[in-house]
């Protein structure tokens, strides 16, 4: 039996009061901890998914919406832009790299992204199995998608138009899963990655027998050429892929893209050169008319941060939005709400601390005789001070521990309940650095709440107390 | 002629008062180890004050108090607390067992505050000797008055003090329990060797002590 055990025993003498005090403090601690953990998770996810992208270029609209949809896949895109318009900026000397994304379709709530390998690289995406999509209608899926859909390699599915899962299905063009990514704890886990051309193909933009294409091919024999036309469509898509990649990935060689496109055509169908002459012209025009949703840009020079966004916004029909700026703005807006919630939770904590003070003070009055007896048994004034301080610390520590367990457990359960389709992963198995401050602050508050009762214990007038008893 | 090492309590030229007029004046008082002294006197004569002076809870304006050769009037407060824990045992009128912990833990805590290693075996042996071993793990609140008195006596002697001070320890007990308690504490005094100083109004106690100090008459 020592003083700490005696403090514990004293608290257990009034189990209801002790439990209420711990519960009050747990509620306050838990509320603040939830806010801290959620803010930490959100900030971490925003930074991670930003992947050092300096600028998101897309259609005019809300810049925040552009960033949220293009970078975080958490909002509806502002619209599409012409590939040819994007090309102007991919070749700009202030641009180090530009990754095109074509959005608009989804499967079971997970978004399909038409892009190139560079997009996978910025998230250090590693394949758990299979390969990256290289042919039309091939697709690689993120780990969360794999988990949620149960898709394995070779699985086929039709995408749905729109991002909410309520759009019509593109039944005629099924995707085939050719790769599954390892979990990366980034937005990649929740995406289905395909080529730009696949997205265009699904939307009929690259289909030779699509309506726009057919209007220029009225004399083309259809019945016996179906297989040929299909193969041609694929070859055509491939050629466009190379053309668009050449345009977007390599500034210097961008001018060769159309030559490559033509070369590809010659290899594919030399026997109908006259027919292909018209077709190539149409295809070239068609490639120029292709649309993407956003360009993810990295600056070649820091000065670009000042000039390039303004230049794009002023000199083109496109919109450039800086993720860093927009996310800071977003967090400021969220921060106001979080601030109010934290203020409310702080009131809870303050109430709990006051309640601990009241409980200790009341118990001190009831136990003055005990304190005097302890002095008679040989306890020093300092030991009486510590006895009361221990009681405050035990209550505070229990409140903190239960509050943190409730907060982390609650977030983990929420993460499990919401599943993998949410826009940022929720897990209770994280520790926000600000939680150290919370714990330190609460312990300090617990000590403060115990100081007056502890001092009164320290100052107990033993002869007087014994005489009065 | 008494052996100096055998003196448990020695008081010389003691004066104490709450105003200019001294409440207590004791020229000289010695108690040998194993000796039993009753302190008596009318209400307000300073019996409780005397007890507080001897236990070092208050200090005399003049004079010295030595316990086992240590002048406690020169000790700093924290030193006195430690000394009290080691060398003095106190039995209160209202017993004052700590209600939050069991009888056994009351004894172990007293050992801890005497800066001894808590000895559960010794505590159980003592409780057994006092006939309350079965109540060792009970909370004090459920003990009878007689059992609580025995537990309080056990706590006062568990750390082998030189001096045990009793403040009206039998005032709340019936005749049989009072006689029983006094008998027990005297037996323990003889076996452990501590001096016993009991402040009392109780004639039953007065008659069973070796000497009587009447503060009303300063005998």
Interface residues (C-beta under 8 A of the other chain):
Chain A: X1 X2 X5 X6 X9 X10 X12 X13 X369 X370 X372 X373 X374 X375 X376 X377 X378 X379 X380 X381 X382 X383 X462 X463 X466 X467 X469
Chain B: X48 X49 X52 X55 X57 X58 X77 X78 X81 X82 X84 X85 X86 X90 X92 X94 X96 X98 X99 X100 X101 X105 X108 X109 X110 X112 X113 X114 X115 X118 X155 X167
